[in-house]
Amino acid sequence: MSPHAVRYRVMPTPTLSDGVLDVRAVQPADIEAIRQWRNAQMDVLRQTAPISPEQQARYFAEHVWPQVDSPEPSQVLVALERAGALIGYGGLVHISWPNRRAEISFLLTPDLEQNTDELIALFSRFLDLMKRLAFDDLGLRRLCTETFAHRSRHIATLEASGFSCEGRLREHVLVDGEPTDAFAHGLLAVEWKSTR
């Protein structure tokens, strides 16, 4: 990590690791790859149109970089690395500090998203790291997710990781023009801590 690397004030260490997966603050050099991954996988995101390089740079300049030194950022965006290679990004988004909750965001490279075994293993590891960050480091009390129904592998991994399905939003989004359900999952800090 360079001496001028972006680092979130709320992250106690520059990198969280489980020995296989490392997460660190997203850096300016990461944002073009992230843009390309998002544009290639809009069917799993709330994104409705491709993002240009200028739009991506503007978003980070206006909404991400100004918050890294905040004691209460609205999001903590992290890059995922395996063996030093950038393989995805995600983090804690829509953080509500008064309510001590956040939503988990997660996206791998398109190639890794297609490999079921790797996807499940990496998503599970990522969830464990985000639970540590949210509950141990940030003192949040709740994590939640929204997952579109066609991401059945993600839903199964969430539930195996301790998240409870809290609701089904029927025909909540259009995916390739088709009405698609979304599932809301949640995990409380007290539930997680009781299983450690």
C-alpha positions in Angstrom: 0.0 0.0 0.0 1.5 3.4 -1.0 1.9 6.1 1.6 -0.8 8.1 -0.2 -3.3 5.3 -0.4 -6.9 6.0 0.4 -7.8 4.7 3.8 -11.1 4.9 5.7 -10.7 6.5 9.1 -13.3 4.0 10.5 -11.2 1.0 9.4 -8.8 0.1 12.2 -6.3 -1.5 9.8 -5.7 -0.8 6.1 -6.5 -4.4 5.2 -8.8 -7.0 6.6 -7.8 -10.6 5.7 -8.7 -14.2 6.4 -5.5 -15.5 4.8 -7.1 -16.0 1.4 -9.2 -12.9 0.7 -8.0 -9.4 1.5 -10.2 -6.4 1.6 -8.9 -2.8 1.6 -10.3 0.6 0.7 -11.1 1.1 -3.0 -8.3 3.1 -4.6 -8.4 5.5 -7.6 -6.6 2.9 -9.7 -9.5 0.4 -9.0 -12.4 2.5 -10.3 -12.1 1.8 -14.0 -12.1 -2.0 -13.5 -15.1 -1.6 -11.1 -16.9 0.5 -13.8 -16.4 -2.2 -16.4 -17.6 -5.0 -14.0 -20.7 -3.0 -13.1 -21.5 -2.3 -16.8 -21.1 -6.0 -17.6 -23.4 -7.1 -14.8 -26.2 -4.6 -14.6 -28.8 -7.4 -14.3 -27.7 -8.0 -10.7 -27.4 -4.3 -9.7 -29.7 -1.4 -9.2 -27.9 0.3 -12.0 -30.1 0.9 -15.0 -27.7 2.3 -17.6 -24.0 1.9 -18.4 -21.7 4.2 -16.5 -19.1 6.3 -18.5 -15.5 6.8 -17.2 -16.4 10.4 -16.5 -19.5 9.5 -14.5 -17.5 7.0 -12.5 -14.8 9.5 -11.7 -17.4 12.1 -10.8 -19.3 9.7 -8.5 -16.1 8.8 -6.6 -15.0 12.5 -6.4 -18.4 13.6 -5.0 -19.5 10.7 -2.9 -16.6 8.4 -2.0 -13.3 10.3 -1.6 -14.8 13.1 0.6 -16.1 10.6 3.1 -13.0 8.5 3.8 -11.9 10.7 6.7 -15.4 10.9 8.2 -16.1 9.3 11.5 -19.5 8.3 10.1 -19.3 7.7 6.3 -22.5 6.7 4.5 -20.5 3.9 2.8 -17.2 2.0 3.1 -16.3 0.7 -0.3 -13.6 -2.0 -0.4 -11.6 -3.8 -3.1 -11.3 -7.6 -2.9 -7.9 -9.1 -3.6 -6.8 -12.7 -3.8 -3.0 -13.3 -4.0 -2.5 -9.6 -4.7 -4.9 -9.5 -7.7 -8.1 -7.3 -7.7 -11.0 -9.7 -8.1 -14.1 -7.7 -6.9 -15.4 -4.9 -4.8 -18.2 -4.3 -2.3 -18.6 -3.1 1.2 -21.0 -1.5 3.6 -23.4 0.9 1.9 -26.5 3.0 3.0 -25.0 3.1 6.5 -27.4 4.5 9.0 -25.3 5.6 12.0 -28.3 6.6 14.2 -29.8 3.1 13.6 -26.4 1.3 13.6 -27.1 -0.6 10.4 -25.7 -1.1 6.9 -26.4 -2.9 3.7 -23.8 -5.3 2.2 -22.7 -4.8 -1.4 -20.7 -7.4 -3.3 -19.6 -7.9 -6.9 -16.9 -10.1 -8.4 -15.3 -10.0 -11.8 -17.7 -11.4 -14.5 -15.5 -14.5 -14.9 -15.6 -15.3 -11.1 -19.3 -14.6 -10.9 -19.8 -17.5 -13.4 -17.7 -20.0 -11.4 -20.1 -21.4 -8.8 -17.6 -23.0 -6.5 -15.2 -19.9 -6.4 -18.2 -17.5 -6.2 -19.6 -19.3 -3.1 -16.3 -19.6 -1.4 -15.3 -16.0 -2.0 -18.7 -14.6 -1.1 -18.7 -16.6 2.1 -15.3 -15.3 3.0 -16.3 -11.7 2.1 -19.4 -11.9 4.3 -17.3 -13.1 7.3 -14.9 -10.1 6.8 -17.8 -7.7 6.5 -19.4 -9.0 9.7 -16.1 -8.4 11.5 -15.8 -4.9 10.1 -19.5 -4.0 10.8 -20.0 -5.6 14.2 -16.6 -5.6 15.8 -14.9 -2.5 14.3 -17.8 -0.2 13.6 -20.2 -1.2 16.3 -23.1 -1.7 14.0 -26.0 -3.8 15.2 -27.6 -5.0 11.9 -26.6 -5.9 8.4 -29.0 -6.4 5.5 -29.0 -7.3 1.8 -31.3 -7.2 -1.2 -30.7 -9.9 -3.7 -32.6 -10.5 -7.0 -34.2 -13.9 -7.2 -32.1 -15.1 -10.2 -29.0 -15.0 -7.9 -29.9 -18.2 -6.2 -26.2 -19.0 -5.3 -25.9 -15.7 -3.5 -29.1 -16.3 -1.6 -28.0 -19.8 -0.5 -24.6 -18.4 0.6 -26.3 -15.6 2.6 -28.5 -18.1 4.4 -25.6 -20.5 5.1 -23.7 -17.5 6.5 -26.4 -16.8 9.1 -28.5 -14.3 7.3 -32.3 -14.8 7.7 -34.7 -14.2 4.8 -36.9 -11.3 6.1 -39.0 -10.9 3.1 -39.8 -11.4 -0.6 -40.5 -8.3 -2.7 -42.6 -9.6 -5.5 -41.8 -8.4 -9.0 -39.6 -5.8 -7.4 -37.4 -5.1 -10.4 -37.2 -5.8 -14.1 -34.3 -7.9 -15.2 -34.0 -8.1 -19.0 -37.5 -6.8 -19.2 -38.9 -9.6 -16.9 -40.5 -8.9 -13.5 -38.2 -10.4 -10.9 -38.6 -10.8 -7.2 -36.0 -9.6 -4.7 -35.2 -11.1 -1.3 -34.4 -9.1 1.8 -32.0 -10.8 4.2 -30.7 -9.6 7.6 -28.3 -10.5 10.3 -28.2 -9.0 13.8 -24.9 -8.5 15.7 -26.3 -10.4 18.7 -27.1 -13.4 16.4 -23.6 -13.4 14.9 -21.8 -13.0 18.3 -23.8 -15.8 19.8 -22.5 -18.3 17.2 -18.8 -17.3 17.4 
